[in-house]
Amino acid sequence: MLKIPNRRKMPVSEQQPRIIKIERPTTGRILGPLKMPSVQQQTFLTKNNPKISEDLASRLETLQRRIQEWKSSGQV
């Protein structure tokens, strides 16, 4: 994705022509990589609160059951 600088932050001078410098990402650079501390924090939270994981497991079972019922009804 291209970055275009904000015009408000550019110096205002009528003698100097406006030059917009477009920054292109360098090759091999990943845009928006995952941050490892946030991923580790998420797994840490689920280990501390087993009620959340139980709730998610029950929701998953309910969804899987509803999907099976939907597929067996022939509305696919």
C-alpha positions in Angstrom: 0.0 0.0 0.0 1.3 3.5 -0.8 1.7 6.1 1.8 0.9 9.7 0.9 2.0 12.3 3.5 -0.6 14.5 5.2 -0.8 17.9 3.6 -1.4 19.7 6.9 2.0 18.7 8.1 3.8 19.9 5.0 5.4 23.4 5.1 3.3 26.1 3.4 5.5 28.2 1.1 4.2 29.7 -2.1 7.7 30.0 -3.5 8.5 26.4 -3.0 6.6 24.0 -5.2 4.6 21.2 -3.6 6.3 17.9 -4.0 4.5 14.8 -2.9 6.8 11.9 -2.1 5.1 8.5 -2.3 6.7 5.8 -0.2 6.5 2.3 -1.6 7.1 -0.7 0.6 10.5 -2.3 0.1 10.6 -5.8 -1.4 10.5 -8.6 1.2 8.8 -6.3 3.8 5.7 -7.7 5.4 2.9 -5.2 5.9 1.2 -5.6 9.2 3.0 -8.6 10.7 1.6 -10.4 13.7 3.0 -9.2 17.0 4.2 -12.2 19.0 3.5 -10.6 22.5 -0.2 -10.2 21.6 -0.5 -13.8 20.5 1.2 -15.0 23.7 -1.1 -12.8 25.8 -4.2 -14.3 24.2 -3.2 -17.9 25.0 -2.2 -16.8 28.5 -5.7 -15.3 29.1 -7.4 -18.6 28.1 -5.3 -20.6 30.4 -6.1 -18.4 33.4 -9.9 -18.4 32.8 -11.1 -22.0 32.1 -14.7 -20.8 32.1 -14.1 -18.9 28.9 -12.6 -21.9 27.1 -15.6 -24.1 28.4 -18.0 -21.5 27.0 -16.3 -21.4 23.7 -16.3 -25.2 23.5 -20.0 -25.3 24.2 -20.6 -22.7 21.5 -18.5 -24.7 19.0 -20.5 -27.8 19.7 -23.7 -25.9 19.2 -22.5 -24.5 15.9 -21.3 -27.8 14.7 -24.7 -29.4 15.6 -26.6 -26.7 13.8 -24.4 -27.0 10.7 -25.0 -30.8 10.6 -28.7 -30.2 10.9 -28.6 -27.6 8.1 -26.6 -29.9 5.8 -28.9 -32.8 6.4 -32.0 -30.7 5.7 -30.7 -30.2 2.1 -30.7 -26.4 2.0 -27.1 -26.3 0.9 
